Amino acid sequence: MSSRELVVLGTSSAVPTRHRNHNAYLLRWDGQGFLFDPGEGTQRQMVLAGVSASEVHWLCVTHFHGDHCLGVPGVVQRIARDRVRHPVGAVFPASGEAYWARLRRAAVFADTTVISEHPLSGELAAAGPLTARRLSHPVESYGYRLQEPAGRRMLPDRLAAHGIRGAEIGELQRTGVVRGVRLEQCSEPRPGQSFAFVMDTRLCDAVFELASGADLLVIESTFLPAESALAKEYGHLTAFEAGLVAAEAGVRRLVLTHFSERYGFADEPAFLEEVRRSFAGEVFLARDFMTIPVPKRLRHAHG
């Protein structure tokens, strides 16, 4: 299996700081690159992280607040300048098409034809391999989920017991039966892996639906609970709420990010403490240039 990992390019919210750039996250998934929410400065962050424009196959914007999209012009122009040949899908809320058009051609450059647009509308939408759900934010905002289909894992001892070997194994996988032996007799369910990306939102059903059973959840954690009223007013989550989502949704690995500029690295233990009030699983407090792997596949469908 090819690499499945998250490269963190920026972790701040509305205002970048000396140590945190605006948002940006590249998910590497079996040779495909999903670039989420490229905020201002993303092109330079990509250079510093060793991420090339040719790694981007999907450019995904949750909404059109500046910290989630002001890096689009630089990324688009870098895709053009580097003569990326493969198709690049651009996914964004349809209500922000005017903003997308301005960002897409924000300056004079030798354009590219590889970028195709996939505007989203409605409570539930899809674009390519991604599904999207409408979140609760003052402007239209979507969260994203990438779900691998479930499959089956072949069991060598059972194959040997039935005398199935060589080309017959592939035939059994394709057709489901070889010489009267069924696929179920020589294999076990293999759960598909999943990734969820949840940015600016209040708690809502869509957050839990996106996060349900996710192997890796990237979720905003803008505030500590002392600012919970502010979080609700501006459509954001607290660290405690992020942990609650992870616990109730059965998330395997949790990544907190999108921190308000009021917090520094010294505040990270407080964020972790809030998460631990409800979630006992793996937690990463994202910092710029971290690489976080998707956890290894569960061996059985039910753990």
C-alpha positions as CSV (number, residue, x, y, z in Angstrom):
1,M,0.0,0.0,0.0
2,S,1.3,3.4,-0.8
3,S,1.9,6.1,1.8
4,R,-1.1,7.5,3.7
5,E,0.0,10.4,5.8
6,L,-0.9,14.0,6.6
7,V,1.7,16.8,6.1
8,V,0.8,19.8,8.2
9,L,1.7,23.1,6.5
10,G,-0.1,25.6,8.8
11,T,-2.0,25.5,12.1
12,S,-3.1,29.0,13.0
13,S,-6.6,30.4,12.6
14,A,-7.5,33.9,11.5
15,V,-4.1,35.5,12.2
16,P,-0.8,33.8,11.5
17,T,1.9,34.0,14.3
18,R,5.6,33.8,14.5
19,H,5.4,30.0,14.9
20,R,2.1,29.1,13.1
21,N,1.2,29.9,9.5
22,H,-2.3,30.1,8.3
23,N,-4.0,26.7,7.7
24,A,-2.9,24.2,5.1
25,Y,-2.8,20.4,5.1
26,L,-1.7,17.9,2.5
27,L,-3.1,14.4,2.8
28,R,-1.1,11.8,0.8
29,W,-3.3,8.8,0.1
30,D,-2.1,6.1,-2.3
31,G,-0.4,8.4,-4.7
32,Q,-3.1,11.1,-4.6
33,G,-2.6,14.4,-2.9
34,F,-5.5,16.3,-1.2
35,L,-4.6,19.9,-0.3
36,F,-7.1,21.2,2.2
37,D,-7.7,24.9,3.0
38,P,-4.5,26.6,1.7
39,G,-4.3,29.8,3.7
40,E,-1.9,32.7,3.0
41,G,1.7,31.6,2.5
42,T,0.9,28.0,1.6
43,Q,3.2,27.9,-1.4
44,R,6.2,28.8,0.7
45,Q,5.2,26.3,3.4
46,M,5.1,23.6,0.7
47,V,8.6,24.5,-0.3
48,L,9.8,24.3,3.3
49,A,8.1,21.0,3.8
50,G,9.4,19.5,0.6
51,V,6.0,19.2,-1.0
52,S,5.8,19.9,-4.8
53,A,2.9,21.2,-6.8
54,S,2.9,17.9,-8.7
55,E,1.7,16.2,-5.5
56,V,-1.6,18.0,-5.6
57,H,-4.5,16.2,-7.2
58,W,-7.4,17.8,-5.3
59,L,-7.6,21.3,-3.9
60,C,-10.3,21.5,-1.3
61,V,-11.6,24.6,0.3
62,T,-14.0,24.3,3.3
63,H,-15.2,28.0,3.1
64,F,-14.0,31.4,1.9
65,H,-12.7,33.0,5.1
66,G,-9.2,34.2,4.3
67,D,-7.3,31.9,6.6
68,H,-8.7,29.0,4.6
69,C,-8.3,30.2,1.0
70,L,-5.8,33.2,0.6
71,G,-3.1,30.7,-0.5
72,V,-5.1,29.5,-3.5
73,P,-3.6,32.0,-6.0
74,G,0.0,31.0,-5.2
75,V,-0.9,27.3,-5.3
76,V,-2.7,27.6,-8.6
77,Q,0.1,29.6,-10.2
78,R,2.7,27.1,-9.0
79,I,0.7,24.3,-10.6
80,A,0.8,26.3,-13.8
81,R,4.4,27.3,-13.5
82,D,5.6,23.7,-12.8
83,R,3.6,22.4,-15.7
84,V,1.6,19.9,-13.7
85,R,0.1,17.5,-16.3
86,H,-2.4,15.5,-14.3
87,P,-6.0,16.7,-13.6
88,V,-6.5,18.7,-10.4
89,G,-10.0,18.9,-9.0
90,A,-11.0,22.1,-7.1
91,V,-13.7,21.6,-4.5
92,F,-15.4,24.5,-2.7
93,P,-18.9,25.7,-1.7
94,A,-20.9,26.8,-4.6
95,S,-22.1,29.9,-2.8
96,G,-18.5,31.2,-2.9
97,E,-18.0,30.8,-6.7
98,A,-17.4,34.5,-7.1
99,Y,-14.6,34.4,-4.5
100,W,-13.1,31.3,-6.1
101,A,-13.1,33.0,-9.5
102,R,-11.1,36.0,-8.0
103,L,-8.6,33.7,-6.3
104,R,-8.2,31.4,-9.3
105,R,-7.1,34.3,-11.5
106,A,-5.9,36.8,-8.9
107,A,-2.9,37.9,-11.0
108,V,-1.4,37.8,-14.4
109,F,0.2,34.4,-15.1
110,A,0.5,31.7,-17.8
111,D,-2.6,29.8,-17.0
112,T,-3.2,26.0,-16.8
113,T,-6.1,23.9,-18.1
114,V,-5.6,21.0,-15.7
115,I,-7.8,22.4,-12.9
116,S,-11.5,21.4,-13.0
117,E,-14.1,23.0,-10.7
118,H,-16.4,21.0,-8.5
119,P,-18.7,23.4,-6.6
120,L,-20.7,21.9,-3.7
121,S,-24.3,22.6,-2.7
122,G,-26.8,21.1,-0.3
123,E,-26.4,19.4,3.0
124,L,-24.6,16.4,1.6
125,A,-22.5,16.5,-1.5
126,A,-19.7,14.6,-3.3
127,A,-16.7,15.3,-5.5
128,G,-14.5,12.6,-6.8
129,P,-13.5,10.3,-3.9
130,L,-14.6,12.9,-1.3
131,T,-17.9,13.3,0.4
132,A,-18.8,16.6,2.0
133,R,-21.3,17.7,4.6
134,R,-22.6,21.2,5.4
135,L,-21.3,22.5,8.8
136,S,-22.6,25.2,11.2
137,H,-20.6,28.4,10.5
138,P,-21.7,32.0,9.8
139,V,-20.8,31.4,6.1
140,E,-21.4,28.3,4.1
141,S,-18.8,25.7,5.1
142,Y,-18.2,22.1,4.4
143,G,-16.3,19.3,6.1
144,Y,-14.8,16.5,4.0
145,R,-14.4,12.7,4.4
146,L,-12.4,10.2,2.4
147,Q,-13.6,6.6,2.7
148,E,-11.9,3.6,1.3
149,P,-14.4,0.8,0.4
150,A,-14.4,-2.3,2.6
151,G,-12.7,-5.3,1.1
152,R,-11.5,-8.8,2.1
153,R,-8.1,-10.0,3.3
154,M,-7.0,-13.4,1.9
155,L,-5.9,-16.0,4.5
156,P,-2.9,-18.1,3.3
157,D,-3.6,-21.0,5.6
158,R,-7.2,-21.4,4.4
159,L,-6.1,-21.0,0.7
160,A,-3.5,-23.8,1.3
161,A,-6.1,-26.0,3.0
162,H,-8.3,-25.8,-0.1
163,G,-5.4,-26.2,-2.5
164,I,-5.9,-22.8,-4.1
165,R,-2.7,-21.2,-5.3
166,G,-1.2,-19.0,-8.1
167,A,-3.6,-17.6,-10.6
168,E,-6.5,-19.3,-8.9
169,I,-6.2,-16.8,-6.0
170,G,-6.8,-13.9,-8.3
171,E,-9.7,-15.7,-9.9
172,L,-11.3,-16.3,-6.5
173,Q,-11.0,-12.6,-5.7
174,R,-12.5,-11.6,-9.0
175,T,-15.3,-14.2,-9.3
176,G,-16.0,-15.2,-5.7
177,V,-15.7,-18.9,-6.3
178,V,-13.1,-21.4,-7.6
179,R,-13.7,-25.2,-7.8
180,G,-16.6,-24.8,-5.5
181,V,-14.7,-22.9,-2.9
182,R,-16.2,-19.6,-2.0
183,L,-14.3,-16.4,-1.3
184,E,-15.7,-16.2,2.2
185,Q,-14.1,-19.6,3.1
186,C,-10.6,-18.2,2.4
187,S,-10.8,-14.6,3.5
188,E,-12.0,-12.3,6.2
189,P,-13.6,-8.8,6.1
190,R,-11.1,-5.9,5.7
191,P,-12.4,-2.6,6.9
192,G,-11.8,0.4,4.6
193,Q,-9.7,3.2,6.1
194,S,-11.1,6.7,6.5
195,F,-10.0,10.3,6.9
196,A,-12.1,13.2,8.1
197,F,-11.4,17.0,7.9
198,V,-13.6,19.3,10.0
199,M,-12.8,23.0,10.1
200,D,-14.8,26.0,11.2
201,T,-18.1,24.9,12.8
202,R,-20.2,24.7,15.9
203,L,-21.1,21.2,17.1
204,C,-23.8,19.8,14.8
205,D,-24.8,16.4,13.5
206,A,-22.7,16.7,10.4
207,V,-19.5,16.9,12.5
208,F,-20.2,13.5,14.1
209,E,-21.3,12.0,10.8
210,L,-18.0,13.1,9.2
211,A,-15.9,11.8,12.1
212,S,-17.7,8.5,12.6
213,G,-15.2,5.7,12.9
214,A,-12.4,7.8,11.2
215,D,-8.9,6.4,11.4
216,L,-7.6,10.0,11.3
217,L,-9.6,13.1,12.2
218,V,-8.3,16.6,11.6
219,I,-10.5,19.0,13.5
220,E,-10.4,22.6,14.5
221,S,-9.7,23.4,18.2
222,T,-9.7,27.1,18.0
223,F,-10.4,27.9,21.7
224,L,-10.1,26.6,25.2
225,P,-13.4,26.3,27.1
226,A,-13.0,29.7,28.9
227,E,-13.8,31.2,25.5
228,S,-16.8,28.8,24.8
229,A,-19.2,31.7,24.4
230,L,-17.0,33.3,21.8
231,A,-16.5,30.0,20.0
232,K,-20.3,29.6,19.7
233,E,-20.8,33.1,18.5
234,Y,-18.2,32.8,15.8
235,G,-18.9,29.2,14.8
236,H,-16.0,27.4,16.2
237,L,-15.1,24.4,18.5
238,T,-13.3,24.3,21.8
239,A,-10.7,21.7,22.6
240,F,-13.2,19.9,24.9
241,E,-15.7,19.7,22.1
242,A,-13.1,18.3,19.7
243,G,-12.4,15.6,22.2
244,L,-16.1,14.9,22.7
245,V,-16.5,14.4,19.0
246,A,-13.6,12.0,18.8
247,A,-14.9,10.0,21.7
248,E,-18.5,9.7,20.6
249,A,-17.5,9.1,16.9
250,G,-15.0,6.3,17.8
251,V,-12.0,8.1,16.2
252,R,-8.7,6.3,16.2
253,R,-6.2,9.2,15.9
254,L,-7.1,12.8,16.6
255,V,-5.3,15.9,15.2
256,L,-6.1,19.3,16.8
257,T,-5.3,22.4,14.8
258,H,-6.6,25.9,13.8
259,F,-5.5,27.4,17.1
260,S,-6.4,31.0,17.9
261,E,-3.4,33.4,17.9
262,R,-4.0,34.1,21.6
263,Y,-2.5,30.7,22.4
264,G,1.2,29.8,22.2
265,F,3.1,26.5,22.5
266,A,3.0,26.9,26.3
267,D,-0.8,26.4,26.2
268,E,-0.7,23.0,24.5
269,P,-0.9,21.1,27.8
270,A,-4.2,22.8,28.5
271,F,-5.6,21.8,25.1
272,L,-4.5,18.2,25.8
273,E,-6.0,18.2,29.3
274,E,-9.4,19.4,27.8
275,V,-9.4,16.6,25.2
276,R,-8.5,14.0,27.9
277,R,-11.7,14.9,29.8
278,S,-13.6,12.7,27.2
279,F,-11.1,11.1,24.7
280,A,-8.5,8.5,25.7
281,G,-7.2,7.7,22.2
282,E,-4.2,9.0,20.3
283,V,-3.9,12.8,20.1
284,F,-1.6,15.1,18.1
285,L,-1.5,18.8,18.7
286,A,-0.5,19.9,15.3
287,R,2.5,22.1,14.6
288,D,3.6,23.4,11.2
289,F,5.6,20.8,9.3
290,M,4.5,17.8,11.3
291,T,4.0,14.6,9.3
292,I,1.3,12.4,10.9
293,P,0.7,8.9,9.5
294,V,-2.8,7.4,9.1
295,P,-2.8,4.6,11.7
296,K,-2.2,1.1,10.5
297,R,-5.3,-0.7,9.2
298,L,-7.4,-2.5,11.8
299,R,-6.9,-6.3,11.4
300,H,-10.6,-7.1,11.8
301,A,-13.7,-5.2,10.9
302,H,-14.7,-4.8,14.5
303,G,-11.2,-4.1,15.9
